[in-house]
Amino acid sequence: MVACIKECEPGIRVLVYGPAEQEVVAGCLLEGAEGYLLISTETAKLVRSVADVLNYGLLLDEGVASLMREQLVCLEMAESLGQLTPRERDVLALVARGLDNPTIARSLSISRATVKTHLRRIYGKLGVRSRGELIALAVELSMPEKTWSVHQVDDKKSSAK
């Protein structure tokens, strides 16, 4: 929508008033919007914001800036995930499922020492210091396991010790 407006009226400045959804915000800004305000913005601030966009150019509501920061962090983490080898992604996915090292080793037919080596490399690439941080990061990214190329693990086999 923003791109269409910009195409029809090249000199116009667009200030979008919309929902707090990362995809919508990013799409509007990528299409050339000079500002984005959340629907929850008070009327007085909305009026000031229109003037600010006319006078200064780009304007982002505090809530929008926060959304965009979160998206940038996720993009950086996704880039870091891209640096992981396929086997490291497999180990990460199994750690995210809550499996311990011996179970991961059995599931992937590798030694416990190899699991530890993979974890050490994953920690370094993703900048985490503990298994808890690693699991929290995986949950925060909300990446589906199938995108990590996970091997299916037999739940009966993984629960047996």
C-alpha positions as CSV (number, residue, x, y, z in Angstrom):
1,M,0.0,0.0,0.0
2,V,2.8,2.5,0.9
3,A,4.7,1.7,-2.3
4,C,1.5,2.4,-4.3
5,I,1.0,5.8,-2.6
6,K,4.6,6.7,-3.1
7,E,4.5,5.7,-6.7
8,C,1.4,7.8,-7.4
9,E,2.6,10.8,-5.4
10,P,6.4,10.7,-5.2
11,G,6.8,13.7,-3.0
12,I,4.3,12.7,-0.4
13,R,5.3,11.6,3.1
14,V,3.5,8.6,4.6
15,L,2.8,8.1,8.3
16,V,1.2,4.8,9.0
17,Y,-1.2,4.3,11.9
18,G,-1.4,0.5,12.4
19,P,-1.1,-2.6,14.5
20,A,1.9,-3.7,16.6
21,E,2.9,-6.5,14.2
22,Q,6.6,-6.7,13.2
23,E,5.8,-7.9,9.7
24,V,3.4,-5.0,9.1
25,V,5.8,-2.4,10.5
26,A,8.8,-3.7,8.6
27,G,6.8,-3.9,5.4
28,C,5.6,-0.3,5.6
29,L,9.1,1.0,6.4
30,L,10.6,-1.0,3.6
31,E,8.0,0.4,1.2
32,G,9.1,3.9,2.1
33,A,6.9,5.1,5.0
34,E,8.4,8.0,6.9
35,G,6.8,7.0,10.1
36,Y,4.7,4.3,11.9
37,L,2.5,4.8,14.9
38,L,0.7,2.1,16.9
39,I,-3.1,2.1,17.0
40,S,-2.8,2.7,20.8
41,T,-1.2,6.1,20.2
42,E,-3.1,9.0,21.8
43,T,-4.7,11.6,19.6
44,A,-2.5,14.5,20.8
45,K,0.6,12.5,20.0
46,L,-0.8,11.5,16.6
47,V,-1.2,15.2,15.7
48,R,2.3,16.0,16.9
49,S,3.7,13.1,15.0
50,V,2.2,14.3,11.7
51,A,3.9,17.6,12.2
52,D,7.2,15.9,13.2
53,V,7.1,13.8,10.0
54,L,6.5,16.9,7.9
55,N,9.4,18.8,9.6
56,Y,11.9,16.1,10.4
57,G,11.3,13.0,8.2
58,L,11.5,9.6,9.9
59,L,9.4,9.0,13.0
60,L,9.0,5.8,15.0
61,D,6.8,5.4,18.0
62,E,8.6,4.1,21.1
63,G,6.6,0.8,20.8
64,V,7.5,0.5,17.1
65,A,11.2,1.1,17.9
66,S,11.0,-1.7,20.5
67,L,9.4,-4.0,17.9
68,M,12.1,-3.2,15.4
69,R,14.9,-3.8,17.9
70,E,13.4,-7.2,18.7
71,Q,13.3,-8.0,15.0
72,L,16.9,-6.9,14.5
73,V,18.0,-9.2,17.4
74,C,16.1,-12.1,15.8
75,L,17.7,-11.4,12.4
76,E,21.2,-11.3,14.0
77,M,20.5,-14.6,15.8
78,A,19.1,-16.1,12.6
79,E,22.3,-15.1,10.8
80,S,24.3,-16.7,13.6
81,L,22.1,-19.9,13.2
82,G,23.0,-19.8,9.6
83,Q,26.7,-20.2,10.6
84,L,25.9,-23.5,12.3
85,T,26.8,-26.7,10.5
86,P,23.9,-29.1,9.8
87,R,25.0,-31.3,12.6
88,E,25.3,-28.4,15.0
89,R,21.7,-27.5,14.1
90,D,20.6,-31.1,14.8
91,V,22.3,-30.9,18.3
92,L,20.7,-27.5,18.9
93,A,17.2,-28.7,18.0
94,L,17.6,-31.7,20.4
95,V,18.9,-29.5,23.2
96,A,15.9,-27.2,22.6
97,R,13.6,-30.2,23.1
98,G,15.2,-30.7,26.5
99,L,17.3,-33.8,25.7
100,D,20.4,-34.5,27.7
101,N,23.9,-35.2,26.2
102,P,23.8,-39.0,26.4
103,T,20.3,-39.0,24.7
104,I,21.5,-36.6,22.0
105,A,24.5,-38.8,21.4
106,R,22.4,-42.0,21.0
107,S,19.8,-40.2,18.8
108,L,22.5,-38.9,16.4
109,S,24.8,-42.0,16.7
110,I,27.7,-39.9,17.9
111,S,29.8,-40.0,21.1
112,R,29.1,-37.9,24.2
113,A,32.4,-36.1,23.6
114,T,31.3,-35.2,20.1
115,V,28.0,-33.7,21.5
116,K,30.1,-31.6,23.9
117,T,32.3,-30.4,21.1
118,H,29.3,-29.4,19.0
119,L,27.8,-27.6,22.0
120,R,31.0,-25.7,22.7
121,R,31.1,-24.6,19.1
122,I,27.4,-23.6,19.2
123,Y,27.9,-21.6,22.4
124,G,30.7,-19.7,20.7
125,K,28.9,-19.0,17.5
126,L,25.7,-17.9,19.2
127,G,27.4,-16.1,22.0
128,V,25.8,-18.0,24.9
129,R,27.5,-19.3,28.0
130,S,25.2,-22.0,29.2
131,R,22.7,-24.6,28.2
132,G,19.9,-22.6,29.8
133,E,20.8,-19.5,27.7
134,L,20.9,-21.7,24.6
135,I,17.4,-23.1,25.3
136,A,16.1,-19.6,26.1
137,L,17.5,-18.3,22.8
138,A,16.0,-21.2,20.9
139,V,12.6,-20.5,22.5
140,E,12.9,-16.7,21.9
141,L,13.6,-17.3,18.2
142,S,10.6,-19.7,18.0
143,M,12.2,-21.5,15.1
144,P,10.3,-24.7,14.2
145,E,12.5,-27.8,14.6
146,K,11.9,-28.8,11.0
147,T,13.8,-25.7,9.8
148,W,16.8,-27.0,11.8
149,S,16.9,-30.3,9.8
150,V,16.3,-32.4,12.9
151,H,16.4,-36.2,12.8
152,Q,13.3,-37.7,14.2
153,V,14.0,-39.1,17.7
154,D,12.1,-42.1,19.0
155,D,10.6,-40.8,22.3
156,K,10.8,-44.3,23.8
157,K,14.4,-44.6,23.0
158,S,15.2,-41.1,24.2
159,S,13.5,-41.6,27.6
160,A,15.4,-44.9,28.2
161,K,18.7,-44.6,30.0
